[in-house]
Amino acid sequence: MPHRAHLFSLRIGHAIRESMAEGYSRAKLIKDVMAGCVVGIIAIPLAMALAIASGVPPQYGLYTAVIAGFLIALVGGSRFSISGPTAAFVVILHPLVAEHGLGGLLVASVMAGFMLLVMAYARLGRFIEYIPEPVTLGFTGGIGIVIATLQIPDFLGLTMPSMPEHYSEKVAAIVGNASSADMGSFAVAAFTLVFMLLWPKLKTPVPAHLPAVVLASVIALLLNQKGFDIATIGSRFHYVLDDGSTGSGIPPVLPYFEWPWLREAAGGERLVLSWPTFIELLPAAFAIAMLGAIESLLCAVVLDGMSGKRHSANSELLGQGIGNIIAPFFGGITATAAIARSAASFKAGAQSPIAAMVHAVVVLLALVVLATLLKYLPMPALAAMLIVVAWNMSEAPKSLHMIKSAPAGDIAVFTACIGLTVWFDMVIAITVGILLAAVLFVREIATMTKLVDITKNRKFVRQSVAPQWKVLKVNGPLFFAAADRVFGEINEELKQLDGVVLYLESVPLLDAGGLAALSRLMAAHANSGKKIYLAEWQFQPLKALAKAGVKPPAGSIRFFASLEDALENVVLDSEVVQ
């Protein structure tokens, strides 16, 4: 099936190979450079804000956008995806950093990268089709709620020594410290939030992030000169260079190689690399890999819909794995494809993965050239930006539409996922959501399998049927959730009859549960004098019967190739009885 080949293909650099094979001109290069510059400008403040939200200094977000953003575009399978730090990971990375520090986060990212490679080579990319929309809307909505909650302290300028681990404790701590709110910080955050919401109405090609952070920085600088104490990147973060010199904000140095576990861990200590440490980091690494796979492939699907192109799911997992393995050695935190940045790049005219590579170069230049200016970015403005990001990723309008129009089962799955993500854990939410969706789906399919009396339906039965006989049509699969009920109904019918003809033309599936239920029915009536004629088995049920060695006992239970043959034998049997 050529239209599904993208779900099974796997090769390194798939997206850029496809782009080059179609013909790459100077005009396309210019469009890629322009799109890369636009999304690079968007990525600079977002990368820093997401790093801070994850619990690490802002430069590590920039390192991620540079290293992972370039590598994944080069070797991945989605030509329009922009990779880097994303909001979805905050709920995983923030507690991970609190417990194991930056070193733990980086090691877990490397572990997740290898898991993504395993997924790619196991050709698991196609399974993105099997994640129901209520599950994705539920956990992304839950992530959005958690991210927005984490931004409240900076948005209001609260004085909080630390943020508790559990969501209910976070909310309690925020409420308990509400009296320490700073009006200057709130003014800057509110201005940024309103500006970012209103700017798109102007329909200008300039993204809202750039003028928002520039104006917010000017306002914060003026307010600080008036005596307010508005936190900035420079006042919040400090660094020490190799030569012993210190500074505030972001160090103006390129990403540099260092073993991930040698970077500072919680409390200033370095991570002790050992087997118990790997075991402790394994759940977080698995969560990172699962979320990275889901988000990157969902992003690729969205971009396919926008562009009409096809991504290679397994090649994209391969690229994400390579990016997350290499980036941590240069200080890059967990990365995946970002839907908003990718969509912005495509709308800006991106033609190939080169746009994402240009975006990484733009961030690199900003890291070196603008480091002294980036320290003036106010924390409340970054918090407001992340609240907008959280709202966008939650897809609240789509969720509200689903709640109004979807079946009750889908709403239950959505509610369970959003609640479990907020109060417990994203992996638990996805696991429970998929299992709940599967159970509800099985229930729905089981109710579709019905037993219909067609004895007097001349479309199927063109002749009169002998007294004390019925022709029953089974509609739907005879699988474990439906077979017992259907064969139980047949058994009840037989109590008042001499025999039944079961018309099985509409039974596409017979599984082990169906085989067991059929065997019980045949065993119960092998010597009861009741007759059961089964007509027109389809290919899969016949194959299942043959494989299981199920044969009708001689005499009262028989298989027929067609309904007409079965009905003729009913007539013959009736004549013999008379």
N, C-alpha and C positions, 0 to 999 in steps of 0.2 A: 504494500500500500504506500505509494510515493508520497501521499499527502500526510503520512504519519512518520516518514523517515526521520524527521527532526527529533522525534522522541527516542530514537535508538542510536543515532550516529554518535561517534566519539572521535575527535581528533583535536590536537592542540592547535590553537590559533584559528579555529573554525571561522569565527566571525570576520576576521581581517582577510582570511583567504577568500571567503565568499565575496567580500567587498572588492578586493583586487581583481577577482575573476570576472566580475561584471564590467570592469573598466574603470580606472580611477584617473580622473582628469585634473587639470590645474583648477578648474572651476569648483570641483568637489573639494579639493584641498582648501581653497579659500573659505568655503562654507564651513568645513570642519574646524578651521582655525577660529572663525568668528564664533561658532557655537561653543567651542572649547573655552574661549575667553569669557563668554557670558556665564557658563555654568561654573567656571573657575572662580569668578567673582562671587557667585552665590555660595560656593563651597567653603570659601575662606572663613567667614564668621560661623557658618554651620558646623564645620569640622571642629573648630575650637569650642563652640557651645556644647557639642555632643561629647567631646572629650571631658569637659568639665562636669557635665551631667553624669558621666560614667565614673567620675571620681578620680580622674588623673589630670595633670597639667595640660593646658590647651595645645601646646606644641605637638603632643602625641597624636591629636586629631589631625593636625596638618601633615605629620609624617605618614599617617594612614592614607590620606587623600593622595599624597605624592607617590608612595611606593605601591600600595595595593591598587590605587586607582589606575596607575600606569600598567602594572603587570597584568591585572585581570583583563583590561581592555586588549592587551597584546595577545594573551593566550586563551581568552574565553570564547564563549559561543553565542553571545548576544551583541549584535553590532552597535546598538544604541545605548546600552546600559552604562551608567556612571556609577562606579563603586567607590566606597569610602565608609567612614563611620556613619551609622544610621541610628535613628531614634529607637527602633525596635529593640536594639541590643541593650539599651540603658537598664532595663529591668533585670537583666542577667549580670551585666558588668559591674553595676554599682555595688551590690552586695559582695561580688567576687573580689573587687578591689578592697572593700572594707575588711575582708577577712585575710586575703593573701597578698594585697598590694599590687603594684604594677607588674612585678615579676610573675605573680600568679596569673594575672590576666593574660600576659603575653604567652606564657607556657600553655595555658588553656586554649588560646587562639591557635597555636601551632598544632596541638592535639586535634582541635576541631578541623583544621586544614587537612590533616591526614584522613580524618573521617569523611570529609567531602571527597577526597580522592577515591576512597573505597566506594562511596556511593556512585561516583562517576563510572568507575570500571565495572561496577555491578549493574550498570545501566538502570539506575533507579530514578533517573530524571523523569521518566514517563509517569511515575506515580503521583506527580503533582496533580494529575487529572482526578485523582481519587480523594482529594481533600475538599469536603463540601464547603460551599460559600458561607453558611452560618458559622462554621469553625473559624475560617480566616477572618470574617468580620468580627467575631467574638474576641479572638485573642488580640487582634490589632486594636480593637476598641478598648480592651482592657489595658494594653500597653500605653495607649494614648492617655488614659486616665491616670496611670501611675506616673508617666512623664510629666504631665501637667501638675500633678501634686508635688513632685520633686522641685518644680520651678517656683512654687509659691514663696519660699523663704527669700530667694533673691529678688523676686518680683516685688515683694513688700519691704525688702531690706530688713528682714528679721535677724535678730541676734540669736543664733543657734549654734552651740558648740559642736553638735553632731546630729546626724539623722538616724533614728532607730531603724532596725532591719525590717520589721513587719509593717504592713500598710496601716493597720489600725493604730499602731504606735506612732507612725509618721504623722497621721492626721492629728492624734492627740498632742504630739509635740508641737506641731504648727499652731494649733489652737492655743496651747499653753503659753506660747511665746508671741502671740498676736499683739500684745501690748507694746512690744519693742519695735513695731513697724516704723519705718522712716518715710516721711512724706516726700522727700526728694527722690528717693529710690522709686517709690510708687509713681511719681509724676513721670520719671524717665521711662519706666516700664509701660505705663498707660499710653504715653505718647507713641512709643514704638509699636505697641499692639494696634492702636487705632490707625497709625500710618500704614502698617502692613496690610490692614484690612481694606483701607480706602484706596491705596495706590493702584491696585489692578484695575480699578474703574476708569483710570486715565488711559488705559490700553497703550502704554508706551513700551518700547522694547527693553527699557532699562528695568532689571528685576528689582523688586521692592527692598530686598535685603541691603543693597548698597546704600541708597539714600537714607534708609531707616537707621542703620548703624552710624553713618556719618553724622547725621543730625542729632541722634541720641548722644553721641560722644561729645558734640559741641555743647549740648544742653547740660550734660553731666559735668563737664569742665567748668561751665559758668556757675552752676549751682554749688560745686565744691569750693569755688572761689568766694561764694557768698556764705560759706560756713557749714554747708551740708556735708555729710560723710557718705557719699555714694561710692560703693565698691567698684573697682575696675579690675581688669586683668592684671594691671601693674601693681595694684595694692594687694591683690589676693595671692599672686604667684611670684616666686623668686627662684633664681637659678644660680648655680656655681659652675663656672667653666673649668676646663682642665688646667688652665694657668693660675687658678685660684681666684680670679676676678668674679665678682658677683653682679647681679643685675635684677631688675624687676620685669615681670611680664614674660616675654618669649625670647629665648636665646637666639641670636641671629646666626645660627649655624646650620649646616646641612644635616639631614638624617645620617647617623653614623652607626657602624656595626658594633653590636655588643650582644653577648649571649643573653637571651631573654631572662634567664633565672638570676643573672647577676645585677639586674636593675633593682632598685630599692623596693622592698616589700613593705607590708604594713608596719607602722611604727618605726620606719627608717631602716629596718633590717632587710637583709637579702634573703630570697627564697632558698630554702634547703632542698635541693633536688634529690628526691629519694622515691622509692616505690610507694610508701604511704602518701607522699605528696601527690603522686600521679592518681592514686585512688581517690584522694580528696577532690582533685580537680576534675575527675572523670565526668560527674554529673553535669557540671557547668560546661565542660567541653562538648558533651553530647547535646546540651541545650543550644549552644552556640551553633553547632553544625546543623541541627535540625532547623533552627530559625533562619540561618544563613541560606540553606538550601531552599526553604519555602519562599523567603522574601526575594531572593535573586531570581527564581524561576517565575514567581508571580509578576515580578517587574518585567521579565522578558516577555511574558504572555501579554501584558498590557501594551508593551511597545510593539509587539507583533500586530495587535489590533489597530494601533495608530498608524503603523507604517505599511502594513500589508506584506511584510517580510516574515521569514521563519527563522527562529533561533534553533540552535542545537542544545537541547536540555542537558545532556550528559557532558558536552563540551563546556557548557557554562559552569557546571559543577566542578569540572576539572580546573577551569580558570580560577574559580573562587577558592578551591583548595590550594592551588599553587600560591595565590596571592596571600592567603592567610598563613601559609607556612613561612614564606620569606619575609613579609612585612614586619613581624615581631622582632626579627633580628636587627631591624633598623628603627625600633621603637614604635612601629605601627601597631595600633590596637585592632580589634576585630573589625573586619570590613565585609560588606555585602553590597549588592546593587541597591541604589536608592531610587525609588519610583519617582519622587518629585523632581530630583535633579536630572534623572534620565529623561523625563517628559519635557523638562525645560530645555535640555540639550537638543532633543528632536525638534521641538517647536522653533528653536533658534536656527535650524537648518542643518543639523548634523547629518552626515552622509555615511560615516563609517566609524569604527572604533578609534580612529585617529583623533576624533573630537574629544573622546575621554582621555586620550594620552596628552592632548594639548591642555586640557583642564588640569591634569596633574602638574604639568610644567608651569602653568599660571600660579598654582598654589605654591610651588617651589620658589618661584620668583618673589612672591609675596612674603614667604618665610624669611628670605634673605634681605630683601630690599625694604620691606615695610614693618619689620619686627619692632622697631622703635616706636612706630605709630600704633601698632595693634594693641599695645599695652594700655591705651586710653579707652578701649572699648568697655563700656559700663556693663557690669554683671546683670543689672535689671533689664537692660536691652536684650542681652542674650537670652535671658529667661523668657522674655516676651516672644522672641523668635521661636524658641522651642515650644511654647504653648501653641503657636500657630502651626508648627510642624506636627505636634501631637493631635491637633484638631484635624488637620488634613489627612494624617495617616489613619485616623480612626474611621474615616469615611462615614461620619454620622448620618448624613442625608440618606445614603444607601441603606444603612442599618434601620433607620426609621421607616423607610419604604418597605423593607423586608418585614418588619414587625407588623405593619398595617396589612400586608398582602399575603404573607407566607403562611403555610399550614402550621398548626400548633406545634408539631414535632420540630420543625426548623426553628421556631421561636424558642423552644425549650433548649435546643442545642446551643443557640446563640447566647441565651441567658447563662447557661452553665459555663460556657467558655469565657465570657467576659467576667463573671464572678470569680471563677477559679484563677484567672490570670491576675486579677487585682489582689485577691486575698491569699493566694497560695503561690502558684508557680506556673509559668507559661507551658512547660513541658507537660505538667499534669493536666492543664487546661486542654491542650491539643489532643493528648491521649484520650482523656475522658470524652472530649467532644467527638472525636472520630468514632470511638466505640459506641457512644450514645446514638450518633447519626446512623451507624451501621445497624444497631438493634432496631431503631425506628424504621429504617429502610426495609429490613427483613420482615418486620411486622406488616408494613404496607404491602409488600410483595405477597406475603402469605395470605392476606385478606383478599387479594386479587384472584387467588386460585379458588374456583367455585365449581360446584356440582350442579349441573342443569339437566332437568328432565326434558328430553327432546322426543319423547315417544310419539307425540301427536304433531310434531313439527315436520311438515311435508318437505321442507327444504332439505332435511337430512334423511328422514325416514319416509320413503315413498309408498309404503305398504302398511297394512294393518299389522299390529304386533299381537302375538298370542296373549290371551288373558293371563294374568299373574306374571307378566313379564314387563320390564321397563327398559328403555334405552336412555342411558345417562351419559351426558357429555362432560368431560373434565376439561375445564379451561384454566390454564396456567401451569407453572412448574410444580412437580411433586417433589418438594424438598423437605428437609427436616422440620421446618416451621409450619408446613401446610399438610403434609401427607397424612399424619395421624388423624387430623380432623376430617379430611376428605374420605379416607377409607373407613373411618368411624361412621360417617353419614351413609356410606354404601352399606355397611354392615346393618345399620338400622333399617334401611330400605329392604334388605333381604329378609328381614323377619316376617314381612307381609307378602313376599313374592316367591315364585318358583325359581326365578333367575333374573339376571340383569345383563345387558350388553353395555360395556363401557367403551365409549367412543373417545379415543385418546389422540386424535389428530392435532389437538391444540395443547398437547403436553410437550414442551420443548426440552424439559430437563427432568431427570430422575437421579437423585443423589443417594448416598448411603442411607439416610433417614427414610427416604421414599422406598428404597429396596426393602428395608426392614419392615416398614408398615405393610407393604404389599405381601411380603412373605408371611406375616402374621395373618392377613386376611385369607390367603390361600390355604394356610394350615388350618384355620378355623373352619373352612368350608370344604375341605378335601373329602370328608365323609358325611357331610351334613345333608346331602341330597339337593342342596341349592346349586344352581349353575351360574358360573361367571364367565362371560365371553369378553375378552379384551381385544379390541380391534384398532388397527392402524397406529401401531407404535411408531414414533419418529426415530430418527437415526441415533441420537444421543441416548435416549432411554433403552433402545435395543442393544446398543453397545454396552451400556451399563449392566443390563440383564445378562448378556453373554459373558462379560468379564467376571460377574459374580456367580456364574453358573446356575442362575435361577431358571427353572423350567416348570411349566404348569403340570400339576399331577394329572394323570390320565383320567379322562371321563368328564368330571363336573366342571373343571376349569380349563379353558382353551384359549389359545392366541389365534387371531385371524389377521390376514393381510389387509382386509378392507371391511368396512361396515356392512356392505352388501353380502359378503360371504357369511358374516356372523348372523345376519338376519335370516338368510336362507336356512342356516342350521337351526335357528329357533323354530322356523316353520316345520322343518323335518322332525325335530324333537317333539313338537306338539302333536304332529300326526301320529308318531309312534305311541305317544301316551294315550291318544284317543283309540 
